[in-house]
């Protein structure tokens, strides 16, 4: 069954976790949530965000304001920690491994068996 909702804004990096959409507002680049059952949006993090990803119950995003650092927080936006202080262009999380490309186009793998 499909449900529709007309959006008044442009969004990107849409992720779904446990009844909630997490997305980047393309106007202010902050991270928002949308509770599907309640039909309500709210700003989760006031930031200048690049890529956004939910993996294993954690929120990962590139912080454009702070030299493209890769940040990981709880899904409520709390307990943020810098995962990588290199200037990250793109990334993916696969289980315990983190694969990312920095702005010099160098590819890195960080995980249990490797480090950055």
Buried (B, 14 or more C-beta within 10 A) or exposed (E): EEEEEEEEEEBEBEBEBEEBBBBBBEEBBBBBBBEEEEEEBEEBBEBEBBBBBBBEEBBBBBBBEEEBBBBBBEBEBEEBEEBBEBBBBBBEBEEEEBBBBBEEEEEBEBBEEEEB
